[in-house]
Amino acid sequence: MRAAVIGLGLIGGSLLRALAGAGHTVLGYDADPSTRAMARTAAAKVRTGTRWRVTGSVPDAVEGADLVALAVPLPAIPGVLDELARTGHPGLVTDVTSVKVPVRAMVAERIGRLGLLAGYIGGHPMAGRETSGFDASDPTLFQGCAWVLCLEPRTDMRDWLALAHLLTGLGARVVPATAEEHDRAVAAVSHVPHLVAAALVRLAADDPLALTLAAGSFRDGTRVAASQPGLTAAICGGNAGTAGTALDALLDSLGTARELLAEPDPIAALQAWLAPAARVRSAWPAAASEPVDLPPEPEVLLRLGRAGGWLVSVAPDLRSVSAARPI
């Protein structure tokens, strides 16, 4: 496959490296000249057969591409889509943005206005780190990670399956979901945790003793607070409505905990409140079932995703998929 990756930060750079390492022809582009230079230097250092090429423009990167992957922050998506549309790119387009409903709307608006970009499938690899930039990229980043691929009523199934085949070949666990389902789920497990991590750091920021005593629970609970503020703001703000609802639910739960601290016996009161969370967290992540073959039908795949399942592989002829579920 000939692929183009637009945006060469942590995720885009890792995708560029992973695709090249899997033997695909890959061209990359980033708006930042220093990032382009860094990616070119890195390409010159890898062994023959796994190199990629970095271009000086979006049109040069996407020329002749079978797949274009957009790996830029949400605020940059509209401009890149417009530039891509002007190229007349006829192939498949995907993205790795952490919120899906807004990107789907951006693409839909351009389909109606320009009659282009109809071959779009939203995607999101759950593989972020607190580090960023091309120098943090890693060709093994996606091995074992959950990679959502959106299945919508207008999705072309052959395109979807071809992309799923490509991504499972990189070691990802492809999870089928609608854009709405994705945004609701990541609000709880990604977007709100970013806000909570920042709040915890702010709580301790002015207390040198607290920061000296901070250990495992503070480290693990605040890791993503070290992420670039602009990226975190785009992630959470891009999903503001759904993330707000999830944050309200969390605040209600914390309000309950605050009330329990005021009970005559707060230790006994808190034990009952803490127990369900301890059971769920102790059982996560769940073990996987043995893979089973499924027909590649949209409703079958969406039911799989809603049950927490994922695709292990897709047959080269795209006629069947192998899937696993949590047990």
C-alpha atoms as a printed R data frame, in Angstrom:
    type eleno elety resid chain resno       x       y      z
1   ATOM     1    CA   MET     A     1   0.000   0.000  0.000
2   ATOM     2    CA   ARG     A     2   1.048   3.572 -0.644
3   ATOM     3    CA   ALA     A     3   0.113   5.726  2.343
4   ATOM     4    CA   ALA     A     4   0.487   9.374  3.337
5   ATOM     5    CA   VAL     A     5   0.638  10.569  6.936
6   ATOM     6    CA   ILE     A     6  -0.125  14.243  7.508
7   ATOM     7    CA   GLY     A     7   1.188  15.365 10.895
8   ATOM     8    CA   LEU     A     8   4.304  13.754 12.366
9   ATOM     9    CA   GLY     A     9   3.914  14.072 16.117
10  ATOM    10    CA   LEU     A    10   3.790  11.144 18.520
11  ATOM    11    CA   ILE     A    11   0.912   9.323 16.808
12  ATOM    12    CA   GLY     A    12   1.578  10.382 13.225
13  ATOM    13    CA   GLY     A    13   5.302   9.746 13.521
14  ATOM    14    CA   SER     A    14   4.680   6.344 15.072
15  ATOM    15    CA   LEU     A    15   2.228   5.467 12.299
16  ATOM    16    CA   LEU     A    16   4.747   6.569  9.676
17  ATOM    17    CA   ARG     A    17   7.415   4.343 11.242
18  ATOM    18    CA   ALA     A    18   5.070   1.388 11.758
19  ATOM    19    CA   LEU     A    19   3.740   1.422  8.194
20  ATOM    20    CA   ALA     A    20   7.223   1.720  6.746
21  ATOM    21    CA   GLY     A    21   8.429  -1.099  8.996
22  ATOM    22    CA   ALA     A    22   5.590  -3.275  7.712
23  ATOM    23    CA   GLY     A    23   6.824  -2.791  4.151
24  ATOM    24    CA   HIS     A    24   4.418  -0.119  2.942
25  ATOM    25    CA   THR     A    25   5.456   2.880  0.881
26  ATOM    26    CA   VAL     A    26   4.929   5.887  3.148
27  ATOM    27    CA   LEU     A    27   5.215   9.613  2.602
28  ATOM    28    CA   GLY     A    28   4.894  12.056  5.473
29  ATOM    29    CA   TYR     A    29   4.342  15.761  5.898
30  ATOM    30    CA   ASP     A    30   4.288  18.122  8.857
31  ATOM    31    CA   ALA     A    31   3.645  21.858  8.851
32  ATOM    32    CA   ASP     A    32   6.644  22.404 11.127
33  ATOM    33    CA   PRO     A    33   9.936  22.532  9.160
34  ATOM    34    CA   SER     A    34  11.963  21.328 12.155
35  ATOM    35    CA   THR     A    35   9.736  18.265 12.495
36  ATOM    36    CA   ARG     A    36  10.153  17.506  8.805
37  ATOM    37    CA   ALA     A    37  13.922  17.796  9.172
38  ATOM    38    CA   MET     A    38  13.898  15.492 12.194
39  ATOM    39    CA   ALA     A    39  11.834  12.883 10.324
40  ATOM    40    CA   ARG     A    40  14.141  13.043  7.306
41  ATOM    41    CA   THR     A    41  17.181  12.553  9.516
42  ATOM    42    CA   ALA     A    42  15.534   9.584 11.225
43  ATOM    43    CA   ALA     A    43  14.667   8.027  7.848
44  ATOM    44    CA   ALA     A    44  18.314   8.220  6.786
45  ATOM    45    CA   LYS     A    45  19.386   6.289  9.873
46  ATOM    46    CA   VAL     A    46  17.114   3.252  9.548
47  ATOM    47    CA   ARG     A    47  18.039   0.163  7.629
48  ATOM    48    CA   THR     A    48  17.245  -0.233  3.937
49  ATOM    49    CA   GLY     A    49  13.680  -1.332  3.261
50  ATOM    50    CA   THR     A    50  12.031   0.456  6.176
51  ATOM    51    CA   ARG     A    51  12.593   4.055  5.153
52  ATOM    52    CA   TRP     A    52   9.951   6.660  4.559
53  ATOM    53    CA   ARG     A    53  10.065   9.903  2.629
54  ATOM    54    CA   VAL     A    54   9.127  13.328  3.962
55  ATOM    55    CA   THR     A    55   7.670  15.838  1.510
56  ATOM    56    CA   GLY     A    56   7.402  19.607  1.555
57  ATOM    57    CA   SER     A    57   3.643  19.874  1.068
58  ATOM    58    CA   VAL     A    58   0.344  18.060  1.516
59  ATOM    59    CA   PRO     A    59  -0.213  17.647 -2.256
60  ATOM    60    CA   ASP     A    60   3.219  16.058 -2.673
61  ATOM    61    CA   ALA     A    61   2.539  13.656  0.201
62  ATOM    62    CA   VAL     A    62  -0.885  12.484 -0.999
63  ATOM    63    CA   GLU     A    63  -0.123  12.162 -4.706
64  ATOM    64    CA   GLY     A    64  -0.894   8.583 -5.694
65  ATOM    65    CA   ALA     A    65  -1.711   7.539 -2.115
66  ATOM    66    CA   ASP     A    66  -4.177   4.723 -1.482
67  ATOM    67    CA   LEU     A    67  -4.651   5.945  2.087
68  ATOM    68    CA   VAL     A    68  -4.236   9.344  3.720
69  ATOM    69    CA   ALA     A    69  -4.047   9.446  7.529
70  ATOM    70    CA   LEU     A    70  -4.608  12.807  9.201
71  ATOM    71    CA   ALA     A    71  -2.605  13.031 12.426
72  ATOM    72    CA   VAL     A    72  -2.917  16.716 13.263
73  ATOM    73    CA   PRO     A    73  -4.629  18.319 16.298
74  ATOM    74    CA   LEU     A    74  -8.373  18.912 16.045
75  ATOM    75    CA   PRO     A    75  -8.100  22.680 15.384
76  ATOM    76    CA   ALA     A    76  -5.890  21.976 12.350
77  ATOM    77    CA   ILE     A    77  -8.231  19.397 10.787
78  ATOM    78    CA   PRO     A    78 -10.417  21.851  8.772
79  ATOM    79    CA   GLY     A    79  -7.444  23.433  7.003
80  ATOM    80    CA   VAL     A    80  -5.886  20.076  6.157
81  ATOM    81    CA   LEU     A    81  -9.221  18.750  4.871
82  ATOM    82    CA   ASP     A    82  -9.620  21.788  2.628
83  ATOM    83    CA   GLU     A    83  -6.096  21.366  1.279
84  ATOM    84    CA   LEU     A    84  -6.693  17.666  0.751
85  ATOM    85    CA   ALA     A    85  -9.962  18.358 -1.036
86  ATOM    86    CA   ARG     A    86  -8.221  20.743 -3.425
87  ATOM    87    CA   THR     A    87  -5.878  17.946 -4.476
88  ATOM    88    CA   GLY     A    88  -8.823  15.863 -5.655
89  ATOM    89    CA   HIS     A    89  -7.510  12.887 -3.688
90  ATOM    90    CA   PRO     A    90  -9.685   9.915 -4.705
91  ATOM    91    CA   GLY     A    91  -8.525   7.406 -2.105
92  ATOM    92    CA   LEU     A    92  -9.419   6.504  1.448
93  ATOM    93    CA   VAL     A    93  -9.024   9.069  4.255
94  ATOM    94    CA   THR     A    94  -8.788   8.323  7.962
95  ATOM    95    CA   ASP     A    95  -7.675  10.255 11.018
96  ATOM    96    CA   VAL     A    96  -6.340   9.579 14.504
97  ATOM    97    CA   THR     A    97  -8.076  12.446 16.301
98  ATOM    98    CA   SER     A    98  -9.241  11.811 19.860
99  ATOM    99    CA   VAL     A    99 -12.801  13.011 19.209
100 ATOM   100    CA   LYS     A   100 -14.888  11.705 16.335
101 ATOM   101    CA   VAL     A   101 -18.250  13.486 16.017
102 ATOM   102    CA   PRO     A   102 -16.721  16.913 15.223
103 ATOM   103    CA   VAL     A   103 -14.346  15.445 12.623
104 ATOM   104    CA   ARG     A   104 -17.191  13.535 10.994
105 ATOM   105    CA   ALA     A   105 -19.120  16.807 10.742
106 ATOM   106    CA   MET     A   106 -16.128  18.565  9.174
107 ATOM   107    CA   VAL     A   107 -15.807  15.836  6.567
108 ATOM   108    CA   ALA     A   108 -19.574  15.750  5.883
109 ATOM   109    CA   GLU     A   109 -19.628  19.499  5.282
110 ATOM   110    CA   ARG     A   110 -16.886  19.141  2.695
111 ATOM   111    CA   ILE     A   111 -18.588  16.192  1.016
112 ATOM   112    CA   GLY     A   112 -21.677  18.327  0.506
113 ATOM   113    CA   ARG     A   113 -19.798  21.454 -0.539
114 ATOM   114    CA   LEU     A   114 -17.011  19.965 -2.628
115 ATOM   115    CA   GLY     A   115 -18.239  16.500 -3.512
116 ATOM   116    CA   LEU     A   116 -14.950  15.064 -2.274
117 ATOM   117    CA   LEU     A   117 -13.583  13.037  0.637
118 ATOM   118    CA   ALA     A   118 -16.513  10.626  0.597
119 ATOM   119    CA   GLY     A   119 -14.156   7.746  1.411
120 ATOM   120    CA   TYR     A   120 -13.640   8.724  5.045
121 ATOM   121    CA   ILE     A   121 -13.398   6.418  8.071
122 ATOM   122    CA   GLY     A   122 -12.832   7.976 11.475
123 ATOM   123    CA   GLY     A   123 -10.212   6.368 13.677
124 ATOM   124    CA   HIS     A   124  -8.559   6.764 17.058
125 ATOM   125    CA   PRO     A   125  -5.711   4.653 18.459
126 ATOM   126    CA   MET     A   126  -5.810   4.603 22.267
127 ATOM   127    CA   ALA     A   127  -2.042   4.845 22.459
128 ATOM   128    CA   GLY     A   128  -1.305   8.351 23.699
129 ATOM   129    CA   ARG     A   129   1.491   9.216 26.090
130 ATOM   130    CA   GLU     A   130   2.400  12.296 28.067
131 ATOM   131    CA   THR     A   131   5.315  12.847 25.676
132 ATOM   132    CA   SER     A   132   4.828  14.345 22.239
133 ATOM   133    CA   GLY     A   133   6.607  15.158 19.003
134 ATOM   134    CA   PHE     A   134   8.349  13.071 16.378
135 ATOM   135    CA   ASP     A   135  11.262  12.363 18.690
136 ATOM   136    CA   ALA     A   136   8.807  10.489 20.960
137 ATOM   137    CA   SER     A   137   7.445   8.360 18.104
138 ATOM   138    CA   ASP     A   138   7.744   4.582 18.317
139 ATOM   139    CA   PRO     A   139   6.996   2.018 15.580
140 ATOM   140    CA   THR     A   140   5.760  -0.449 18.226
141 ATOM   141    CA   LEU     A   141   3.337   2.051 19.784
142 ATOM   142    CA   PHE     A   142   0.211   0.410 18.381
143 ATOM   143    CA   GLN     A   143   0.985  -3.193 19.250
144 ATOM   144    CA   GLY     A   144  -1.822  -4.379 21.499
145 ATOM   145    CA   CYS     A   145  -3.563  -0.996 21.591
146 ATOM   146    CA   ALA     A   146  -7.292  -0.548 21.011
147 ATOM   147    CA   TRP     A   147  -7.840   1.352 17.739
148 ATOM   148    CA   VAL     A   148 -11.395   2.519 17.183
149 ATOM   149    CA   LEU     A   149 -12.628   2.516 13.593
150 ATOM   150    CA   CYS     A   150 -15.972   4.237 13.164
151 ATOM   151    CA   LEU     A   151 -18.767   2.337 11.449
152 ATOM   152    CA   GLU     A   152 -21.468   4.699 10.205
153 ATOM   153    CA   PRO     A   153 -24.513   4.101  7.963
154 ATOM   154    CA   ARG     A   154 -22.669   5.434  4.915
155 ATOM   155    CA   THR     A   155 -19.382   3.620  5.599
156 ATOM   156    CA   ASP     A   156 -18.117   1.529  2.700
157 ATOM   157    CA   MET     A   157 -17.520  -1.902  4.237
158 ATOM   158    CA   ARG     A   158 -14.736  -2.885  1.866
159 ATOM   159    CA   ASP     A   159 -12.876   0.306  2.762
160 ATOM   160    CA   TRP     A   160 -13.504  -0.302  6.467
161 ATOM   161    CA   LEU     A   161 -12.317  -3.896  6.305
162 ATOM   162    CA   ALA     A   162  -9.270  -2.981  4.235
163 ATOM   163    CA   LEU     A   163  -8.272  -0.394  6.843
164 ATOM   164    CA   ALA     A   164  -8.945  -2.854  9.676
165 ATOM   165    CA   HIS     A   165  -6.767  -5.411  7.872
166 ATOM   166    CA   LEU     A   166  -3.960  -2.854  7.662
167 ATOM   167    CA   LEU     A   167  -4.182  -1.846 11.326
168 ATOM   168    CA   THR     A   168  -4.429  -5.342 12.752
169 ATOM   169    CA   GLY     A   169  -1.311  -6.026 10.702
170 ATOM   170    CA   LEU     A   170   0.402  -3.378 12.845
171 ATOM   171    CA   GLY     A   171  -0.652  -5.270 15.984
172 ATOM   172    CA   ALA     A   172  -3.633  -3.076 16.911
173 ATOM   173    CA   ARG     A   173  -6.934  -4.403 18.287
174 ATOM   174    CA   VAL     A   174  -9.544  -2.796 16.016
175 ATOM   175    CA   VAL     A   175 -12.721  -1.827 17.891
176 ATOM   176    CA   PRO     A   176 -15.847  -1.062 15.811
177 ATOM   177    CA   ALA     A   177 -18.008   1.811 17.110
178 ATOM   178    CA   THR     A   178 -20.043   4.765 15.941
179 ATOM   179    CA   ALA     A   179 -18.633   8.247 16.415
180 ATOM   180    CA   GLU     A   180 -21.138   8.964 19.201
181 ATOM   181    CA   GLU     A   181 -20.288   5.743 21.022
182 ATOM   182    CA   HIS     A   182 -16.587   6.532 20.789
183 ATOM   183    CA   ASP     A   183 -16.927  10.078 22.123
184 ATOM   184    CA   ARG     A   184 -19.062   8.952 25.060
185 ATOM   185    CA   ALA     A   185 -16.625   6.198 26.021
186 ATOM   186    CA   VAL     A   186 -13.423   8.235 25.764
187 ATOM   187    CA   ALA     A   187 -14.968  11.060 27.779
188 ATOM   188    CA   ALA     A   188 -14.960   8.697 30.764
189 ATOM   189    CA   VAL     A   189 -11.631   6.940 30.238
190 ATOM   190    CA   SER     A   190  -9.499   9.635 28.609
191 ATOM   191    CA   HIS     A   191 -10.864  13.163 28.568
192 ATOM   192    CA   VAL     A   192 -12.090  13.452 32.157
193 ATOM   193    CA   PRO     A   193  -8.960  11.686 33.480
194 ATOM   194    CA   HIS     A   194  -6.860  14.404 31.815
195 ATOM   195    CA   LEU     A   195  -8.855  17.051 33.687
196 ATOM   196    CA   VAL     A   196  -8.659  15.132 36.957
197 ATOM   197    CA   ALA     A   197  -4.887  14.712 36.594
198 ATOM   198    CA   ALA     A   198  -4.460  18.450 36.127
199 ATOM   199    CA   ALA     A   199  -6.713  19.176 39.107
200 ATOM   200    CA   LEU     A   200  -4.694  16.850 41.348
201 ATOM   201    CA   VAL     A   201  -1.451  18.565 40.377
202 ATOM   202    CA   ARG     A   202  -2.999  21.973 41.010
203 ATOM   203    CA   LEU     A   203  -4.103  20.744 44.442
204 ATOM   204    CA   ALA     A   204  -0.530  19.924 45.463
205 ATOM   205    CA   ALA     A   205   1.342  22.505 43.401
206 ATOM   206    CA   ASP     A   206   1.905  25.055 46.189
207 ATOM   207    CA   ASP     A   207   2.854  22.543 48.875
208 ATOM   208    CA   PRO     A   208   6.545  21.513 48.647
209 ATOM   209    CA   LEU     A   209   6.082  18.937 51.391
210 ATOM   210    CA   ALA     A   210   3.225  17.305 49.515
211 ATOM   211    CA   LEU     A   211   5.254  17.122 46.305
212 ATOM   212    CA   THR     A   212   8.182  15.591 48.192
213 ATOM   213    CA   LEU     A   213   5.957  12.945 49.760
214 ATOM   214    CA   ALA     A   214   4.072  12.176 46.537
215 ATOM   215    CA   ALA     A   215   4.626   8.595 45.430
216 ATOM   216    CA   GLY     A   216   2.873   5.929 43.382
217 ATOM   217    CA   SER     A   217  -0.740   7.045 43.579
218 ATOM   218    CA   PHE     A   218   0.166  10.642 42.706
219 ATOM   219    CA   ARG     A   219   2.510   9.538 39.909
220 ATOM   220    CA   ASP     A   220   0.008   7.163 38.329
221 ATOM   221    CA   GLY     A   221  -2.944   9.496 38.756
222 ATOM   222    CA   THR     A   222  -1.238  12.559 37.307
223 ATOM   223    CA   ARG     A   223   0.942  11.196 34.494
224 ATOM   224    CA   VAL     A   224  -1.080  12.811 31.708
225 ATOM   225    CA   ALA     A   225  -0.981  16.197 33.436
226 ATOM   226    CA   ALA     A   226   2.483  16.523 31.869
227 ATOM   227    CA   SER     A   227   0.938  16.513 28.376
228 ATOM   228    CA   GLN     A   228   1.116  19.696 26.315
229 ATOM   229    CA   PRO     A   229  -1.722  21.968 27.547
230 ATOM   230    CA   GLY     A   230  -2.727  22.867 24.003
231 ATOM   231    CA   LEU     A   231  -3.191  19.234 23.052
232 ATOM   232    CA   THR     A   232  -5.145  18.443 26.215
233 ATOM   233    CA   ALA     A   233  -7.367  21.493 25.708
234 ATOM   234    CA   ALA     A   234  -8.120  20.394 22.140
235 ATOM   235    CA   ILE     A   235  -8.835  16.832 23.265
236 ATOM   236    CA   CYS     A   236 -11.229  17.816 26.061
237 ATOM   237    CA   GLY     A   237 -12.669  20.948 24.480
238 ATOM   238    CA   GLY     A   238 -13.344  19.128 21.235
239 ATOM   239    CA   ASN     A   239 -15.644  16.787 23.144
240 ATOM   240    CA   ALA     A   240 -16.939  19.466 25.501
241 ATOM   241    CA   GLY     A   241 -20.587  18.428 25.753
242 ATOM   242    CA   THR     A   242 -19.992  14.736 26.330
243 ATOM   243    CA   ALA     A   243 -16.950  15.316 28.518
244 ATOM   244    CA   GLY     A   244 -18.974  17.811 30.537
245 ATOM   245    CA   THR     A   245 -21.667  15.226 31.182
246 ATOM   246    CA   ALA     A   246 -19.064  12.689 32.291
247 ATOM   247    CA   LEU     A   247 -17.386  15.276 34.519
248 ATOM   248    CA   ASP     A   248 -20.740  16.084 36.136
249 ATOM   249    CA   ALA     A   249 -21.202  12.401 36.934
250 ATOM   250    CA   LEU     A   250 -17.730  12.282 38.468
251 ATOM   251    CA   LEU     A   251 -18.399  15.385 40.546
252 ATOM   252    CA   ASP     A   252 -21.617  13.803 41.823
253 ATOM   253    CA   SER     A   253 -19.659  10.706 42.819
254 ATOM   254    CA   LEU     A   254 -17.010  12.798 44.549
255 ATOM   255    CA   GLY     A   255 -19.780  14.718 46.274
256 ATOM   256    CA   THR     A   256 -20.993  11.447 47.713
257 ATOM   257    CA   ALA     A   257 -17.483  10.681 48.937
258 ATOM   258    CA   ARG     A   258 -17.341  14.104 50.577
259 ATOM   259    CA   GLU     A   259 -20.603  13.419 52.406
260 ATOM   260    CA   LEU     A   260 -19.283  10.068 53.598
261 ATOM   261    CA   LEU     A   261 -16.229  11.769 55.075
262 ATOM   262    CA   ALA     A   262 -18.626  13.683 57.321
263 ATOM   263    CA   GLU     A   263 -20.305  10.512 58.633
264 ATOM   264    CA   PRO     A   264 -19.827   9.549 62.315
265 ATOM   265    CA   ASP     A   265 -17.853   6.507 61.134
266 ATOM   266    CA   PRO     A   266 -16.249   7.646 57.839
267 ATOM   267    CA   ILE     A   267 -14.057   4.540 57.584
268 ATOM   268    CA   ALA     A   268 -17.003   2.158 57.475
269 ATOM   269    CA   ALA     A   269 -18.956   4.499 55.207
270 ATOM   270    CA   LEU     A   270 -16.133   4.798 52.696
271 ATOM   271    CA   GLN     A   271 -15.509   1.055 52.525
272 ATOM   272    CA   ALA     A   272 -18.907   0.408 50.985
273 ATOM   273    CA   TRP     A   273 -18.370   3.261 48.483
274 ATOM   274    CA   LEU     A   274 -14.877   2.086 47.523
275 ATOM   275    CA   ALA     A   275 -15.635  -1.635 47.168
276 ATOM   276    CA   PRO     A   276 -17.318  -1.630 43.701
277 ATOM   277    CA   ALA     A   277 -14.493   0.397 42.176
278 ATOM   278    CA   ALA     A   278 -11.897  -1.931 43.694
279 ATOM   279    CA   ARG     A   279 -13.629  -4.968 42.176
280 ATOM   280    CA   VAL     A   280 -13.833  -3.416 38.696
281 ATOM   281    CA   ARG     A   281 -10.265  -2.110 38.705
282 ATOM   282    CA   SER     A   282  -8.859  -5.400 39.988
283 ATOM   283    CA   ALA     A   283 -10.493  -7.238 37.097
284 ATOM   284    CA   TRP     A   284  -9.208  -4.783 34.466
285 ATOM   285    CA   PRO     A   285  -8.059  -5.448 31.855
286 ATOM   286    CA   ALA     A   286 -10.150  -8.533 31.343
287 ATOM   287    CA   ALA     A   287  -8.709 -11.666 29.801
288 ATOM   288    CA   ALA     A   288  -9.520 -12.207 26.138
289 ATOM   289    CA   SER     A   289 -11.608 -15.034 24.773
290 ATOM   290    CA   GLU     A   290 -10.258 -17.356 22.135
291 ATOM   291    CA   PRO     A   291 -10.669 -15.706 18.706
292 ATOM   292    CA   VAL     A   292 -13.777 -16.625 16.754
293 ATOM   293    CA   ASP     A   293 -14.663 -15.994 13.124
294 ATOM   294    CA   LEU     A   294 -17.476 -13.524 12.454
295 ATOM   295    CA   PRO     A   295 -19.194 -12.343  9.283
296 ATOM   296    CA   PRO     A   296 -18.039  -8.804  8.375
297 ATOM   297    CA   GLU     A   297 -21.490  -7.261  8.714
298 ATOM   298    CA   PRO     A   298 -21.944  -3.776 10.250
299 ATOM   299    CA   GLU     A   299 -24.443  -4.723 12.956
300 ATOM   300    CA   VAL     A   300 -22.448  -7.798 13.949
301 ATOM   301    CA   LEU     A   301 -19.302  -5.705 14.260
302 ATOM   302    CA   LEU     A   302 -21.026  -2.920 16.192
303 ATOM   303    CA   ARG     A   303 -22.459  -5.446 18.657
304 ATOM   304    CA   LEU     A   304 -18.944  -6.764 19.103
305 ATOM   305    CA   GLY     A   305 -17.635  -3.291 19.902
306 ATOM   306    CA   ARG     A   306 -20.484  -2.534 22.319
307 ATOM   307    CA   ALA     A   307 -19.651  -5.737 24.177
308 ATOM   308    CA   GLY     A   308 -16.044  -4.589 24.575
309 ATOM   309    CA   GLY     A   309 -14.755  -6.846 21.809
310 ATOM   310    CA   TRP     A   310 -12.259  -6.227 19.037
311 ATOM   311    CA   LEU     A   311 -10.931  -7.620 15.777
312 ATOM   312    CA   VAL     A   312  -7.787  -9.705 15.948
313 ATOM   313    CA   SER     A   313  -7.377 -10.028 12.193
314 ATOM   314    CA   VAL     A   314  -9.162  -9.583  8.883
315 ATOM   315    CA   ALA     A   315  -8.878 -12.117  6.083
316 ATOM   316    CA   PRO     A   316  -6.875 -10.823  3.092
317 ATOM   317    CA   ASP     A   317  -9.943 -11.304  0.878
318 ATOM   318    CA   LEU     A   318 -11.995  -9.244  3.429
319 ATOM   319    CA   ARG     A   319 -14.666 -11.960  3.643
320 ATOM   320    CA   SER     A   320 -14.264 -12.812  7.309
321 ATOM   321    CA   VAL     A   321 -12.829 -11.413 10.516
322 ATOM   322    CA   SER     A   322 -11.411 -13.003 13.626
323 ATOM   323    CA   ALA     A   323 -12.611 -11.402 16.842
324 ATOM   324    CA   ALA     A   324 -12.125 -11.679 20.594
325 ATOM   325    CA   ARG     A   325 -14.171 -10.513 23.593
326 ATOM   326    CA   PRO     A   326 -13.279  -9.759 27.186
327 ATOM   327    CA   ILE     A   327 -14.091 -12.604 29.608
